[in-house]
């Protein structure tokens, strides 16, 4: 039975073929199908022409037309395949007959051809029934209000280029609060309402992230996608993410995420599909934190900067109106703009406020308010400051305290990072950390990444934006509720007694460039913890001024003309930090010994301080840091000073300059003192042939050491490895053979030094100054050792500054090409034998160099490793002033620390520090 059906089908087919030769029938109707398809194609092309024309006018295809176009395109492919198959079947006939070779196949093809002819006719009739081909298009983006802008055009162009670049899918925009990131994002969003690029994306989605819950952000996305609420409102964030993913996977979208505060998993948390090279979708996000921007992993990061002065003046003038440009007011307008430091949000708020004032005295008064109490200006404490203060919300208590402390410094002051960290330590902010200096450096880095601090123009310096500083002071004064809790005065005249009396509840007072009026009745500061009286002309304090400060912890009297410390300083028994660097103080009062809680004593550049009286330092039992670098007090025979320091169990940080043989021997022979030196200057040490370094010193300066021949690196307590020119050491270097702490090295007038090959064991060296070493022929010798160590830790991998001067026999820095990944500056003066730099185009193609300074003839005569490297480096070369270089070569880079002193007569001198 299983053969009955096939047999019967064959019989029917044979009968049909005999009566109606299928190949003829198929051949007869096939041209009709092709003709009808051509007719449909003509209709299709007419429809498409009209549709595309209307789409240029922000309309979109109606659903019916869109479906018809897709079906016609599909039909065209199907008919093309059918025609090919039919023509092939027509050619296959039984030999000597008109009968098809496969009657059943021919029958099926004929049936399919007739069905397609009917379908084509139906599609043509559908086209004639279209009343409208298109309908109004839903905007790709929703328009948002846009405030007045100035200076964002370049940033906008940069973002727009990224949108046009198919290789950039994720774009990060970062910068401080109020700088215009949201405005820039709004400009991008609104541009899609008027540009043809909008056709690249089906939808532009805006969602403010800020500190909202994830469910709120998802809700904004779901509503923008017009997904019915009943499908997601009762669901959790996980199910909502799945719903968002389901919809967005089918679209080309642009997602604009404003104010990201921390790393955000776009796929698993929000449900945003991966934006990679296979998709046309893109994501742009903004954040205040550079670290968050990096963590998000964008292909392009754009930092939005504050406005330059001229742009800021333009924005302010536009906001204020005519008054700002009038001759008698423009002067004050410029000062107000300066106080805003180019922050657009501040310029808009203050500019709006200043519209009301047209008189000169009014502008003068408002400028004074802005400088001394900006929170009183409308819009500052209710709008700008809270917005800026949000940047502090993600900081822990320690980091926030350190941040607020920075507001005690003058506006635009570049703060030395080491000084700032020492102040934080003095305040006790970092007491809970085992490595407080390292933690301090980390905090500075955090604040810079958060755009709350800015990198200064000087090395290892930071500064605060004026508006960020004003906000920080506002927070420190409990959002303006206690205006005298933290008092900062700068560039003022003599501070009157009446003013001082108002500060009796102050916690911190900072007086910069100010004088203090004498007071018959000494003031009382029962809550004062910090007092800065710095950079002023005060020679002595009014009697009793420091007498009633029972809880003070930090006293900074530096950079002044102070001649004598007030007698009552001995009453400040809770003092932890005392700094009178760069003063004219000639002696320390005996009652300084009463400061039993003192941890930090800083006497740098005290040229008038001849000695420290005996039995003062030894009684400061909590002392951790002493810095007399340099100071007259440590010159000559200061052995007794070192004897007293040796008795202090908590001493961990010593910076000192030595010029005499006796204290130098004391330092070198004391196990306790050797391990605490952080900065050391040896000046005029005669007969010193070998210097021994223990692995903890951070800064070393050697000047006028006429007999110095080599250096010994003490890698394990007192057991050293010598790196003299004739004895470089073992070929393999274990971890302990590297000195990881030394960052700065200054060597001047050491004429017997032949090389500095031992520097291959200093992987974290950042600054190297070498001058007036007459016999030095090469900085780093021994190529094989360099290759070994370069593979392990990198020779000069962190070096940023290299200064070489007055080295007449120097022929090479290193005989092996080095990458110098961090090097930004090279300066060469009076090194006429140096004909080659250890650089080539392969190793140094991506250079960090910013400047090469040297004589033009020296540069022209250099021999290069290959033909390309000179072209790479040429843009960074600057020919120096011959007079300036001559002075530099004569005095040395480190001459600011060099003073004449008695000779030191030790043949091997160890040096240590932390």
C-alpha positions in Angstrom: 0.0 0.0 0.0 2.9 2.4 0.6 3.5 2.7 -3.1 -0.1 3.4 -4.2 -0.1 7.1 -3.6 3.2 8.0 -5.4 2.2 5.8 -8.3 -1.2 7.5 -8.6 0.4 10.9 -8.5 2.7 9.9 -11.3 -0.2 8.6 -13.3 -2.1 11.9 -12.9 0.9 13.9 -13.8 1.5 11.9 -17.0 -2.0 12.3 -18.1 -1.8 16.1 -17.4 1.4 16.4 -19.3 0.0 14.6 -22.3 -3.1 16.9 -22.5 -1.2 20.1 -21.5 2.6 20.2 -22.1 3.7 22.0 -18.9 6.9 23.4 -20.3 4.9 25.3 -22.9 2.4 26.5 -20.3 5.1 27.7 -17.9 7.0 29.3 -20.8 3.8 31.1 -21.8 2.9 32.7 -18.4 6.4 33.5 -17.1 6.9 36.7 -19.2 3.6 37.9 -17.8 4.9 37.5 -14.3 8.1 39.5 -15.2 6.0 42.2 -16.8 3.7 42.5 -13.8 6.7 42.7 -11.4 8.3 45.4 -13.5 5.1 47.3 -13.3 5.0 46.9 -9.5 8.6 48.0 -9.2 7.8 51.2 -11.1 5.0 51.8 -8.6 7.3 51.0 -5.7 10.0 53.5 -7.0 7.3 56.2 -7.2 6.2 55.5 -3.7 9.7 55.5 -2.4 10.6 58.8 -4.1 7.6 60.5 -2.5 8.3 58.9 0.9 12.0 60.0 1.0 11.0 63.5 0.0 8.5 63.8 2.8 10.9 62.2 5.3 13.3 65.1 4.7 10.6 67.3 6.2 10.6 65.5 9.5 7.8 63.0 8.6 7.9 59.2 8.9 6.4 56.4 6.9 2.9 55.3 7.9 2.8 51.8 9.3 0.8 50.5 6.2 3.2 52.0 3.7 6.2 50.8 5.7 4.7 47.3 5.7 3.9 47.5 2.0 7.5 48.6 1.1 8.9 45.6 3.1 6.6 43.2 1.3 7.4 44.5 -2.1 11.1 44.3 -1.5 10.6 40.7 -0.3 8.4 39.9 -3.2 11.0 41.2 -5.7 13.6 38.7 -4.3 11.1 35.8 -4.3 10.0 36.4 -7.9 13.6 36.8 -9.1 14.4 33.3 -7.6 11.2 31.8 -9.1 12.0 33.1 -12.5 15.5 31.6 -12.4 14.0 28.2 -11.3 11.3 28.3 -13.9 13.6 29.1 -16.8 15.8 26.2 -15.7 12.8 23.9 -15.7 11.7 25.0 -19.1 15.1 24.0 -20.6 14.9 20.4 -19.1 12.7 18.3 -21.4 12.5 14.6 -22.2 14.7 13.7 -25.2 12.8 14.1 -28.5 9.6 15.4 -26.9 8.0 18.6 -25.5 7.3 16.9 -22.2 9.1 18.2 -19.1 11.7 16.0 -17.6 10.0 16.4 -14.2 6.2 16.9 -14.6 5.5 17.2 -10.9 8.1 20.0 -10.5 6.8 21.9 -13.5 3.3 21.6 -12.2 4.3 23.2 -8.9 6.3 26.0 -10.6 3.3 26.9 -12.8 1.1 27.1 -9.7 3.6 29.3 -7.9 3.9 31.6 -10.9 0.1 32.1 -11.1 0.0 32.8 -7.3 2.8 35.4 -7.5 1.0 37.1 -10.4 -2.1 37.5 -8.3 -0.1 38.7 -5.4 1.7 41.3 -7.5 -1.6 42.6 -8.8 -2.9 42.8 -5.3 0.1 44.9 -4.1 -0.3 47.3 -7.1 -4.0 47.9 -6.1 -2.9 48.4 -2.4 -0.6 51.2 -3.5 -3.4 53.0 -5.3 -5.4 53.0 -2.1 -2.8 54.8 0.0 -4.3 58.2 1.1 -1.1 59.4 2.9 2.3 57.8 2.5 3.7 59.5 5.6 2.6 60.9 8.9 4.1 63.4 11.4 7.2 62.0 12.9 7.5 61.7 16.7 10.6 63.9 17.5 13.8 61.9 17.8 14.5 64.0 20.9 12.5 66.0 23.3 13.5 69.7 23.5 14.9 71.0 26.8 15.3 74.6 27.9 18.8 75.9 27.2 20.4 78.7 29.3 22.7 81.3 27.8 26.0 79.6 26.8 29.4 80.9 26.1 32.6 79.1 25.4 31.0 75.6 24.9 31.2 75.6 21.1 34.6 73.8 20.9 33.4 71.2 23.4 30.2 70.7 21.4 32.1 70.3 18.2 34.3 67.6 19.9 31.3 65.7 21.1 29.6 66.0 17.6 32.7 64.6 15.9 32.4 61.6 18.2 28.8 61.1 17.3 29.8 61.1 13.6 32.6 58.6 14.2 31.3 55.0 14.1 34.4 53.9 16.1 33.3 55.9 19.1 30.3 54.4 21.0 30.7 55.5 24.6 31.6 59.2 25.3 32.4 60.5 28.8 32.2 64.2 29.7 33.6 65.3 33.1 34.4 68.5 34.9 33.7 70.4 38.1 30.1 71.2 39.1 28.6 74.2 37.4 31.1 74.2 34.5 28.5 73.5 31.8 28.4 69.7 31.4 24.6 69.5 31.6 24.3 72.5 29.3 26.6 70.8 26.8 24.5 67.6 27.0 21.4 69.8 26.4 23.0 71.4 23.3 23.6 67.9 21.9 20.1 66.7 22.7 18.4 69.8 21.1 20.6 69.6 18.0 18.8 66.4 17.0 15.6 68.4 16.5 17.1 70.2 13.5 19.8 68.0 12.0 19.8 65.2 9.5 22.0 63.2 11.8 18.9 62.5 13.8 18.0 59.9 11.1 21.0 57.9 12.4 19.1 57.3 15.7 15.5 56.3 16.1 15.3 57.8 19.6 17.4 60.1 21.8 16.8 59.3 25.5 17.7 61.7 28.3 18.0 60.4 31.9 19.4 62.2 34.9 21.1 59.7 37.1 22.5 62.0 39.9 21.7 60.4 43.3 18.3 59.0 42.2 17.4 55.3 42.8 18.0 53.0 39.8 14.2 52.4 39.5 13.7 56.2 38.9 16.3 56.2 36.2 14.7 53.1 34.6 11.3 54.8 34.8 12.6 57.8 32.8 13.9 55.5 30.1 10.8 53.3 29.9 8.5 56.4 29.6 10.7 57.9 26.9 10.4 54.6 25.0 6.6 54.8 25.4 6.4 51.3 26.9 3.0 50.9 28.5 3.2 51.3 32.3 1.2 48.1 33.1 4.1 46.1 31.7 6.7 47.4 34.2 5.3 49.5 37.0 4.8 46.7 39.4 8.1 45.0 38.6 11.5 45.3 40.2 14.6 46.8 38.7 15.8 43.5 37.4 12.7 42.9 35.4 12.6 46.5 34.3 16.1 46.1 33.0 15.0 43.1 30.9 12.1 45.1 29.4 14.4 48.0 28.5 16.9 45.6 27.0 14.2 43.9 24.9 13.1 47.2 23.3 16.5 48.9 22.9 18.0 45.8 21.2 15.8 46.5 18.2 16.6 50.2 18.0 19.4 52.5 17.1 19.4 54.9 20.1 21.4 57.6 21.7 21.3 57.6 25.5 22.3 60.7 27.4 23.0 60.0 31.1 23.5 63.2 33.2 25.4 63.3 36.5 26.8 59.8 37.1 28.3 59.6 40.6 29.9 56.2 40.5 30.6 53.4 38.1 27.3 52.1 36.6 26.8 48.7 35.0 24.7 49.9 32.0 23.7 46.4 30.8 22.9 44.5 34.0 21.6 47.4 36.1 19.9 49.7 33.6 19.3 47.2 30.8 21.2 49.2 28.1 22.5 46.9 25.3 26.2 46.8 24.8 27.2 49.7 22.5 30.0 48.1 20.4 31.2 48.3 16.9 28.3 46.0 15.7 25.6 48.5 16.7 25.0 52.1 15.7 23.7 53.1 19.2 25.8 55.4 21.4 25.8 56.5 25.0 27.1 59.9 26.3 27.4 60.4 30.1 28.5 63.3 32.3 30.2 63.1 35.7 32.0 65.4 38.1 34.7 62.8 38.8 37.5 61.9 36.4 38.0 58.6 38.2 34.4 57.6 37.5 34.8 58.7 33.9 37.8 56.4 33.5 36.1 53.5 35.2 33.2 53.7 32.8 35.7 53.0 30.0 34.7 55.5 27.3 36.4 55.5 23.9 36.6 59.3 24.3 36.8 61.4 27.4 36.2 65.2 27.3 37.0 67.5 30.2 34.9 70.7 30.2 37.0 73.5 31.5 36.0 76.9 33.0 35.8 79.8 30.7 38.8 81.8 29.7 38.8 85.5 30.9 37.4 87.0 27.7 34.6 84.4 27.3 33.7 84.9 31.0 33.5 88.6 30.5 31.2 88.1 27.5 28.9 85.8 29.3 28.7 88.1 32.4 28.1 91.1 30.2 25.3 89.3 28.3 23.7 88.4 31.6 24.0 91.8 33.2 23.2 93.9 30.2 24.4 97.4 29.4 25.5 98.3 32.9 28.5 96.0 32.8 29.9 97.8 29.8 29.6 101.3 31.1 33.0 103.0 31.6 32.7 103.6 35.4 31.4 100.1 36.2 33.4 97.9 33.8 36.4 97.9 36.2 34.3 96.3 39.0 32.7 94.0 36.4 36.2 92.6 35.6 36.9 92.0 39.3 33.6 90.2 39.8 34.4 88.0 36.8 37.8 87.3 38.3 36.1 86.1 41.6 34.0 83.7 39.6 37.1 82.2 38.0 35.3 81.4 34.7 32.6 79.2 36.3 29.5 79.7 34.1 26.9 78.9 36.7 28.4 81.5 39.1 28.6 84.1 36.3 25.0 83.6 35.5 23.8 83.8 39.1 25.9 86.8 40.1 25.2 88.4 36.7 21.5 88.1 37.2 21.8 89.6 40.7 23.9 92.6 39.4 21.2 93.6 36.9 19.5 95.5 39.7 22.5 97.7 40.4 23.6 100.7 38.3 25.5 103.0 40.6 29.3 102.8 41.1 29.1 102.5 44.9 26.6 99.7 44.6 28.9 97.6 42.5 31.8 98.3 44.8 29.8 97.1 47.8 28.6 94.0 46.0 32.2 93.2 45.0 33.2 93.4 48.7 30.3 91.1 49.6 31.3 88.6 47.0 34.9 88.6 48.3 34.2 88.3 52.0 30.7 86.8 52.4 29.5 85.4 49.0 26.6 83.4 50.6 24.8 86.7 51.1 24.4 87.2 47.3 21.0 85.8 46.2 21.2 82.4 44.5 24.5 81.5 46.1 23.5 79.7 49.3 20.2 78.4 47.9 21.4 77.3 44.4 25.1 77.4 43.5 26.7 76.3 46.8 24.3 73.3 47.4 25.0 72.3 43.8 28.7 72.5 44.3 28.5 70.8 47.7 27.0 67.7 46.2 30.5 66.8 45.1 31.3 66.3 48.8 28.5 63.8 49.4 30.6 60.9 48.2 33.6 61.8 50.4 34.1 60.0 53.6 34.5 62.0 56.8 38.3 62.1 56.7 38.5 63.1 53.1 35.8 65.8 53.6 37.6 67.2 56.6 40.8 67.4 54.6 38.9 69.1 51.7 37.3 71.7 53.9 40.7 72.5 55.4 42.0 73.6 52.0 39.7 76.6 52.2 41.9 78.1 54.9 44.5 79.0 52.2 44.2 82.3 50.2 42.3 82.3 46.9 44.4 81.0 44.0 47.3 80.0 46.3 49.2 77.0 45.1 49.6 74.7 48.1 52.6 72.5 48.4 51.3 69.0 48.8 53.9 68.0 51.5 53.0 71.0 53.5 49.3 70.3 53.2 49.7 66.7 54.3 51.8 67.7 57.3 49.1 70.1 58.3 46.5 67.3 58.1 48.7 65.1 60.2 49.2 68.0 62.7 45.4 68.4 63.0 45.1 64.6 63.7 43.0 63.9 60.6 45.3 61.0 59.6 46.1 59.5 63.0 44.3 56.3 62.3 46.4 55.4 59.3 49.7 53.4 59.6 51.1 55.3 56.6 49.7 58.8 57.0 51.8 60.4 54.3 50.7 57.8 51.7 47.1 58.3 52.8 47.5 62.1 52.5 48.7 61.6 48.9 45.8 59.4 48.2 43.3 62.0 49.5 44.9 64.7 47.3 44.5 62.4 44.3 40.8 61.7 45.3 40.1 65.4 45.5 41.8 66.1 42.2 39.8 63.3 40.5 36.6 64.8 42.0 37.5 68.2 40.5 37.5 69.7 44.0 41.2 70.4 43.8 43.2 71.4 40.7 46.8 70.5 39.8 49.0 73.5 40.3 51.4 75.0 37.8 54.3 74.0 40.1 55.4 70.5 40.7 53.6 68.8 43.7 51.3 71.8 44.2 47.5 72.0 44.1 45.0 74.8 44.3 41.3 75.4 44.8 38.9 77.1 42.4 37.6 80.3 43.9 34.0 79.2 43.9 34.9 75.8 45.3 36.8 77.5 48.0 33.8 79.8 48.8 31.6 76.8 49.0 34.0 74.9 51.3 34.2 77.9 53.6 30.4 78.0 53.6 30.2 74.3 54.6 33.0 74.8 57.2 30.8 77.6 58.8 27.9 75.1 58.9 26.3 76.4 55.8 26.6 80.0 56.9 24.9 79.5 60.3 28.2 80.2 62.2 30.0 82.7 60.0 32.9 83.2 62.5 33.6 79.5 63.0 36.2 79.6 60.3 37.7 83.0 59.7 39.9 83.7 56.6 41.3 87.2 55.9 43.7 88.0 53.1 45.3 91.1 51.6 43.6 93.2 54.2 44.7 96.2 56.2 45.4 96.2 59.9 42.8 94.0 61.6 41.2 96.0 64.3 40.5 95.0 67.9 36.7 95.1 67.3 37.0 92.5 64.6 39.2 90.2 66.6 36.7 90.3 69.5 34.0 88.9 67.2 36.1 85.8 66.6 36.0 84.5 70.2 34.0 81.4 69.1 36.2 80.6 66.1 37.6 77.1 65.5 40.1 78.2 62.8 41.6 81.5 61.9 43.8 82.2 58.9 45.3 85.7 58.5 47.3 86.1 55.2 49.1 89.3 54.4 47.4 91.1 57.3 48.5 93.0 60.4 47.0 92.9 63.9 46.2 95.9 66.0 47.6 95.9 69.5 44.9 95.2 72.2 45.1 96.3 75.8 42.8 93.4 76.7 44.2 90.1 75.3 41.6 88.2 73.2 40.2 84.9 74.3 40.0 82.0 71.8 38.6 79.2 73.9 37.6 77.0 70.9 40.5 77.9 68.5 42.2 74.8 67.1 44.1 76.3 64.2 45.8 79.6 63.7 47.6 80.7 60.5 49.4 84.1 60.7 51.5 83.9 57.5 52.9 86.0 54.7 52.7 89.3 56.6 54.9 92.0 58.0 54.3 91.2 61.7 57.5 91.4 63.7 55.9 90.6 67.0 52.5 89.7 68.4 50.5 92.0 70.6 51.1 91.1 74.2 48.9 88.2 75.4 47.6 87.5 71.9 48.4 83.8 72.2 47.8 83.5 75.9 44.2 82.1 75.9 44.1 79.3 73.3 43.7 76.2 75.5 42.9 73.7 72.7 45.0 75.0 69.8 46.7 72.3 67.8 48.2 74.0 64.8 50.1 77.2 64.8 51.7 78.4 61.5 53.7 81.7 61.7 55.8 81.1 58.5 56.9 83.5 55.8 56.8 86.6 58.0 59.1 89.2 59.5 58.6 87.8 62.9 61.7 88.4 65.1 60.6 86.9 68.4 58.1 84.2 69.5 55.7 85.5 72.1 56.5 84.3 75.6 53.0 82.8 76.1 53.7 80.2 73.4 54.9 77.9 76.2 51.3 77.8 77.4 50.0 76.1 74.3 50.4 72.6 75.8 48.0 71.0 73.3 49.9 72.3 70.3 50.8 69.5 67.8 52.2 71.5 64.9 54.4 74.6 65.0 55.8 76.2 61.9 57.9 79.4 61.8 59.8 78.7 58.6 61.2 81.7 56.6 61.0 84.1 59.6 63.7 86.2 61.3 63.5 84.5 64.6 66.9 84.5 66.3 66.2 82.2 69.2 63.7 79.8 70.7 62.2 80.6 74.1 63.1 78.2 76.8 59.5 77.5 77.6 59.1 75.8 74.2 60.0 72.7 76.2 56.5 72.8 77.7 54.9 71.7 74.4 54.8 68.1 75.4 52.2 67.2 72.7 54.2 68.8 69.9 54.6 66.4 66.9 55.7 68.7 64.1 58.4 71.4 64.4 59.3 73.1 61.1 62.2 75.6 61.0 63.1 75.6 57.3 65.0 78.6 55.9 65.5 80.2 59.3 68.7 82.0 58.5 68.6 84.1 61.6 68.2 81.2 64.0 71.8 80.4 65.1 71.1 77.6 67.6 68.4 75.7 69.4 68.9 75.9 73.2 69.9 72.6 74.9 67.3 70.5 76.6 64.4 71.7 74.5 64.1 69.1 71.8 64.8 66.2 74.2 61.7 67.2 76.3 59.4 67.2 73.3 58.7 63.5 73.9 55.9 63.3 71.2 58.0 64.9 68.4 57.7 63.0 65.1 59.0 65.5 62.6 61.8 68.0 62.7 62.6 70.0 59.5 65.6 72.4 59.5 66.3 72.3 55.8 68.1 74.5 55.6 68.7 76.5 58.7 71.6 78.2 60.4 70.7 76.2 63.5 72.0 72.9 61.9 75.2 74.4 60.5 78.5 74.1 62.3 78.7 71.7 65.2 75.1 70.6 65.9 76.1 67.3 67.5 74.1 68.2 70.7 71.0 68.7 68.6 71.4 65.2 67.1 72.1 63.8 70.6 68.7 65.1 71.8 66.9 63.8 68.7 68.4 60.4 69.3 66.5 60.1 72.6 63.1 60.7 71.1 61.3 57.4 70.5 58.6 58.7 68.2 60.9 60.6 65.8 60.3 59.3 62.3 61.0 62.2 60.0 64.1 64.4 59.8 65.1 66.9 57.2 68.5 68.5 57.8 71.5 70.2 56.2 74.9 69.3 57.6 78.1 71.3 57.0 80.4 70.0 59.7 82.3 66.8 60.3 81.3 66.1 63.9 77.5 66.1 63.4 77.9 64.2 60.2 79.8 61.4 62.0 77.1 61.4 64.7 74.4 61.0 62.1 76.2 58.2 60.3 77.1 56.2 63.3 73.6 56.3 64.9 71.3 53.5 64.0 68.3 55.5 65.2 69.1 58.6 63.3 70.1 56.8 60.1 66.6 55.4 59.6 64.6 58.7 60.0 66.2 61.0 57.5 63.8 62.1 54.7 65.7 65.0 53.2 69.4 65.5 53.5 71.8 68.1 52.1 75.6 67.6 52.5 77.5 70.7 51.7 81.3 71.0 51.4 82.2 67.5 52.7 85.9 67.2 52.0 87.7 63.8 52.1 84.3 61.9 51.6 85.0 59.3 49.0 82.0 57.0 49.4 78.4 57.8 50.4 76.2 55.1 51.7 72.4 55.2 51.1 69.9 53.2 53.1 66.6 52.4 51.3 64.4 55.1 52.8 65.7 58.5 51.8 63.4 60.7 49.6 65.6 63.7 48.7 69.4 63.9 48.6 71.6 66.8 47.7 75.3 66.7 47.6 77.1 70.0 46.9 80.8 70.7 46.7 81.9 67.2 47.7 85.3 67.4 46.0 86.5 63.9 46.9 83.3 61.9 46.3 84.0 58.9 44.0 81.0 56.6 44.4 77.9 55.5 46.2 77.0 52.5 48.3 73.4 51.3 48.4 72.6 49.8 51.8 69.9 47.3 50.9 69.8 45.3 54.1 70.3 47.3 57.3 74.1 47.9 57.3 75.1 45.4 54.7 75.7 47.3 51.5 76.3 46.6 47.8 78.9 49.0 46.3 78.2 50.5 42.9 81.6 52.1 42.2 82.6 52.4 38.6 84.8 49.3 38.8 82.3 47.2 40.9 78.7 47.3 39.7 77.4 44.3 41.7 75.7 41.1 40.9 74.0 40.4 37.5 70.6 39.5 39.1 68.9 41.9 41.5 66.4 40.7 44.0 63.6 43.0 45.3 65.6 44.3 48.3 68.4 45.6 46.0 66.2 48.5 44.9 65.9 51.8 46.7 62.3 52.7 46.3 62.0 55.9 48.2 64.5 58.2 46.6 62.6 60.6 44.3 64.9 63.7 44.0 68.7 63.8 43.6 70.8 66.9 43.2 74.6 66.6 42.6 76.7 69.7 42.1 80.5 70.2 42.1 81.5 66.6 42.8 84.4 66.6 40.3 85.7 63.0 40.9 82.4 61.2 40.1 82.8 59.2 36.9 79.2 58.0 36.6 76.0 57.5 38.4 75.4 53.9 37.4 73.9 53.1 40.9 70.8 55.0 39.7 69.6 51.9 37.9 68.6 50.7 41.4 66.4 53.8 42.1 63.3 52.9 40.1 61.2 55.8 41.5 63.5 58.6 40.8 61.6 61.6 39.5 64.0 64.5 39.4 67.7 64.4 38.6 70.0 67.4 38.5 73.7 66.9 37.8 76.2 69.7 37.4 79.9 70.7 37.6 81.2 67.1 37.8 84.2 67.6 35.6 85.3 63.9 35.1 81.9 62.4 34.5 81.8 60.7 31.1 78.5 58.8 31.3 75.5 58.9 33.6 74.6 55.2 33.4 77.3 52.8 32.4 77.3 49.0 31.9 74.7 48.1 29.2 74.1 44.5 30.2 72.9 45.5 33.7 70.7 48.2 32.3 69.0 45.6 30.0 68.4 43.2 33.0 66.9 45.9 35.3 64.9 47.6 32.5 63.1 44.3 32.1 62.4 44.0 35.9 61.4 47.5 37.1 62.3 49.9 34.3 65.3 52.3 34.5 64.2 55.9 34.9 60.6 54.8 34.4 59.3 57.6 36.6 61.9 60.3 35.8 60.1 63.5 34.9 62.9 66.1 34.9 66.5 65.7 33.8 68.9 68.6 34.1 72.6 68.3 33.0 74.9 71.3 33.2 78.5 72.1 33.1 79.7 68.5 32.4 82.5 69.1 29.9 83.4 65.4 29.5 79.9 63.9 29.5 79.6 61.7 26.4 76.5 59.7 27.1 73.5 59.5 29.4 73.2 55.8 28.8 74.7 53.5 26.2 71.4 51.8 25.8 68.1 53.2 24.4 65.6 53.8 27.2 61.8 54.4 26.9 61.6 57.3 29.5 57.8 56.9 29.7 57.3 59.8 32.2 60.0 62.3 31.1 58.6 65.7 30.5 61.6 68.0 30.5 65.3 67.7 29.5 67.7 70.6 30.0 71.3 70.5 28.8 73.8 73.3 29.2 77.6 73.4 28.7 77.9 69.7 27.9 79.7 70.0 24.7 80.8 66.4 24.5 77.3 65.0 24.8 76.5 64.1 21.2 73.8 61.5 21.6 70.5 61.0 23.5 69.4 57.5 24.5 66.2 57.8 22.4 64.9 56.3 19.2 61.7 56.4 17.2 60.6 52.8 18.1 61.0 53.2 21.9 60.0 56.8 22.2 57.4 57.2 19.5 54.7 58.1 22.1 56.7 60.5 24.1 55.6 62.4 27.2 58.2 65.1 26.6 57.0 68.7 26.7 60.4 70.5 26.5 64.0 69.9 25.5 66.1 72.9 26.5 69.6 73.4 25.2 72.0 75.4 23.1 71.1 75.6 19.4 74.5 74.4 18.2 74.4 71.5 20.6 71.0 70.5 19.2 72.2 70.8 15.6 75.2 68.6 16.2 73.4 65.7 17.9 73.8 62.2 16.4 70.5 60.3 16.4 69.7 56.6 16.7 67.6 56.7 13.5 66.2 59.3 11.0 62.8 59.7 12.6 63.5 60.4 16.2 64.8 64.0 15.6 61.5 64.8 13.7 59.5 63.4 16.7 61.4 65.5 19.2 62.1 68.7 17.2 58.7 70.3 18.2 59.7 70.2 21.9 63.2 71.8 21.5 63.7 75.3 22.9 67.0 77.1 22.4 67.9 78.6 25.8 69.2 82.0 26.6 73.0 81.8 26.8 73.2 84.2 29.7 70.6 82.3 31.7 72.3 79.0 31.0 75.7 80.4 32.0 74.3 81.5 35.4 72.6 78.1 35.8 75.7 76.2 35.0 77.8 78.3 37.4 75.4 78.2 40.4 73.8 74.8 39.9 70.1 73.7 40.1 70.3 73.1 43.8 72.2 76.2 44.8 69.3 77.5 46.8 70.2 75.0 49.4 74.0 75.3 49.1 75.9 77.4 51.6 79.5 77.3 52.6 80.5 75.2 55.6 83.3 73.3 57.2 84.6 70.2 55.6 83.5 66.7 56.6 86.2 64.2 56.9 84.6 60.8 56.7 85.7 58.3 54.0 82.4 56.4 53.9 79.3 58.3 54.8 75.9 56.5 55.1 72.7 58.4 54.4 69.2 57.3 55.3 65.8 58.7 55.6 62.1 58.1 55.1 
